[in-house]
Amino acid sequence: MRRIDYDTEQYHDYVRGRALSEQQMAAWIGAFEGLLPGRRPLAGLDVGSGTGRYTPALAQAFGPVTGVEPSVRMREIAQQQSRHPDVRYLAGSAEDLPVPSGSADYALMFLSWHHVEDKPRAVEELARVLNPGGRLLLRENFSDHIPPSGWWLEYFPRGYEVDAAMFQPLHEVIATFTTAGWRVAGFGRVIEPSSGTRGEMLERLRLGVHSTLAHFTPDQLETGFRRLEQAVAADPDAPAPADPATLLTLERGS
Ligand SMILES: C[S@@+](CC[C@H](N)C(=O)[O-])C[C@H]1O[C@@H](n2cnc3c(N)ncnc32)[C@H](O)[C@@H]1O
């Protein structure tokens, strides 16, 4: 599949297109809270932090966070967005984390794992920077857990198939970690509350900041948006369905 380059696409509309409501953020922070130790502060890493959607909220809830992001443009926007005193953003990637060994209590990777090219190296790097027993919160979609992304996919020809092709099956991701000495600390779904009305969601989708859209052919895009518009027009103010999102928690061996 074509690699998404966040320095040339998506970065300009990402904040608008992927904005989270307070309820959505609260659902995520609540889920992370249940998976992390109770002591504060916790030193966190937001790996593939993008425009910093989660970074300040993580700092607010748990303690200082370093956002690591390879795209210059995404990082610049993150820096402009957040003035949180406990947040800093650094250039880097999951394969090359610019922080000392054993310096983090947890890491979040929110929809960034599928962009990582050298996954074994990323696993090694994550093990290096986490404390013994440190946790990786891997918010990721999996090709064998349908629907991987959103309710709107059903309107696009081969929508689920195109979407699923971006992701690995769950067992494959787990094996990459467990063969390197990690253990699975949890797997489940976090119900992300509705993102607003169906009409609002359609407007956000038109901004093109969901990577699946970048993998459709022009014909699939045209047909999909036409069908989706028709479906939404029937009741644009109906709430968009909540999203049962998969979250895998991995613990670094001691
Ligand atoms: C879908 S965005 C998610 C951004 C952010 N986590 C969020 O939820 O808003 C994926 C991000 O992963 C970043 N990324 C790409 N390759 C990466 C890598 N090898 N390591 C870490 N992040 C990477 C991209 O630059 C992009 O900002």
The ligand as an SDF file (V2000), in Angstrom:
LIG
                    3D

 27 29  0  0  0  0  0  0  0  0999 V2000
   -3.1150    8.6980   12.0160 C   0  0  0  0  0  0  0  0  0  0  0  0
   -1.8220    9.7490   12.6030 S   0  0  0  0  0  0  0  0  0  0  0  0
   -2.1180    9.6450   14.3610 C   0  0  0  0  0  0  0  0  0  0  0  0
   -1.5600   10.8270   15.1080 C   0  0  0  0  0  0  0  0  0  0  0  0
   -1.9500   10.8720   16.5840 C   0  0  0  0  0  0  0  0  0  0  0  0
   -1.4620    9.7400   17.3150 N   0  0  0  0  0  0  0  0  0  0  0  0
   -3.4550   10.9910   16.7020 C   0  0  0  0  0  0  0  0  0  0  0  0
   -4.1030   10.0340   17.1360 O   0  0  0  0  0  0  0  0  0  0  0  0
   -3.9690   12.0350   16.3310 O   0  0  0  0  0  0  0  0  0  0  0  0
   -0.3740    8.7470   12.4160 C   0  0  0  0  0  0  0  0  0  0  0  0
    0.9090    9.4390   12.8320 C   0  0  0  0  0  0  0  0  0  0  0  0
    1.9660    8.4620   12.8820 O   0  0  0  0  0  0  0  0  0  0  0  0
    3.1420    9.1080   12.4300 C   0  0  0  0  0  0  0  0  0  0  0  0
    4.1490    8.1170   12.0190 N   0  0  0  0  0  0  0  0  0  0  0  0
    4.4580    7.6990   10.7730 C   0  0  0  0  0  0  0  0  0  0  0  0
    5.4770    6.8250   10.8200 N   0  0  0  0  0  0  0  0  0  0  0  0
    5.8160    6.6980   12.1230 C   0  0  0  0  0  0  0  0  0  0  0  0
    6.8280    5.9500   12.8070 C   0  0  0  0  0  0  0  0  0  0  0  0
    7.6560    5.1530   12.1580 N   0  0  0  0  0  0  0  0  0  0  0  0
    6.9180    6.0840   14.1370 N   0  0  0  0  0  0  0  0  0  0  0  0
    6.0500    6.8790   14.8160 C   0  0  0  0  0  0  0  0  0  0  0  0
    5.0920    7.6060   14.2060 N   0  0  0  0  0  0  0  0  0  0  0  0
    4.9740    7.5150   12.8910 C   0  0  0  0  0  0  0  0  0  0  0  0
    2.6580    9.9950   11.2900 C   0  0  0  0  0  0  0  0  0  0  0  0
    3.6040   10.9890   10.9410 O   0  0  0  0  0  0  0  0  0  0  0  0
    1.3620   10.5260   11.8670 C   0  0  0  0  0  0  0  0  0  0  0  0
    1.5520   11.7270   12.5610 O   0  0  0  0  0  0  0  0  0  0  0  0
  1  2  1  0
  2  3  1  0
  2 10  1  0
  3  4  1  0
  4  5  1  0
  5  6  1  0
  5  7  1  0
  7  8  2  0
  7  9  1  0
 10 11  1  0
 11 12  1  0
 11 26  1  0
 12 13  1  0
 13 14  1  0
 13 24  1  0
 14 15  1  0
 14 23  1  0
 15 16  2  0
 16 17  1  0
 17 18  1  0
 17 23  2  0
 18 19  1  0
 18 20  2  0
 20 21  1  0
 21 22  2  0
 22 23  1  0
 24 25  1  0
 24 26  1  0
 26 27  1  0
M  CHG  2   2   1   9  -1
M  END
$$$$
